[in-house]
Amino acid sequence: MGRIDWRPGNMLYPLPAVLVSVADSQGRPNALTIAWAGTVCSDPPMVSISVRPERYSYHCIEETGEFVINLTTRELAYATDYCGVKSGRDVDKFSALHLTAYPSSKVKAPQIAQSPVSLECRVKQTLPLGSHTMFVAEVVSVSVDEKYLDEANRFHLDQADPIVYSHGNYYGLGELIGKFGYSVERKGRDR
Ligand SMILES: Cc1cc2nc3c(=O)[nH]c(=O)nc-3n(C[C@H](O)[C@H](O)[C@H](O)COP(=O)(O)O)c2cc1C
């Protein structure tokens, strides 16, 4: 038994596969699936998405400087895949998938109403990297589906059944293993 070296490639998995919604210059909505997305700063809250310039949505983002990241769920898995294989050049994905374009509060790109969490983003930097161009953006507003809020106003993302993308496959989340800081939590009650 040993380990073998592969040629360099992207194997940082699992990841969220998100639905990025955009509007073209006429305000028509489109959405594409993005796996090369990440959180890059806490304060100000910033994210990145990497998009190939040949995507139809690329020009919408470049022209408007705005997009919305919509988290995906088991219920949105089919739409997540479809939006990643069909282009807005050829098909109106919102109507084909019965997705609801919900108005954003700070940007012109719409949210996807069926998503539990939508991050409204405004581009701050555009970095051409090679195959993909990275848009580094500030999160200017966050909207959540209130059906996942409890009486104490706590948000339960797990109830939305989020999905992840790993090496070509979509998965649901597995069992809870621990919570933030559990490795250093004191066991039992001591003073
Ligand atoms: C799971 C998955 C992840 C994807 N991730 C990316 C990505 O990170 N960047 C990208 O440019 N395209 C990505 N794609 C491909 C685009 O979503 C796809 O080319 C889409 O049809 C582009 O839509 P548009 O032409 O309407 O903009 C991904 C596709 C799938 C299925």
The ligand as an ORCA input file, in Angstrom:
! r2SCAN-3c Opt
* xyz 0 1
  C     -21.767     21.228    -10.027
  C     -21.337     22.279    -11.017
  C     -20.424     23.241    -10.650
  C     -20.017     24.234    -11.540
  N     -19.122     25.189    -11.148
  C     -18.750     26.160    -12.010
  C     -17.834     27.185    -11.589
  O     -17.381     27.209    -10.434
  N     -17.493     28.135    -12.495
  C     -17.985     28.154    -13.784
  O     -17.634     29.055    -14.576
  N     -18.856     27.197    -14.202
  C     -19.260     26.217    -13.348
  N     -20.145     25.258    -13.751
  C     -20.654     25.292    -15.122
  C     -21.744     26.362    -15.371
  O     -22.692     26.372    -14.322
  C     -22.435     26.045    -16.718
  O     -21.514     26.211    -17.771
  C     -23.705     26.852    -16.982
  O     -24.387     26.240    -18.057
  C     -23.432     28.299    -17.334
  O     -24.672     28.924    -17.473
  P     -24.863     30.290    -18.282
  O     -24.270     30.093    -19.660
  O     -26.365     30.491    -18.317
  O     -24.167     31.368    -17.508
  C     -20.557     24.256    -12.866
  C     -21.488     23.274    -13.245
  C     -21.879     22.294    -12.327
  C     -22.893     21.259    -12.749
*
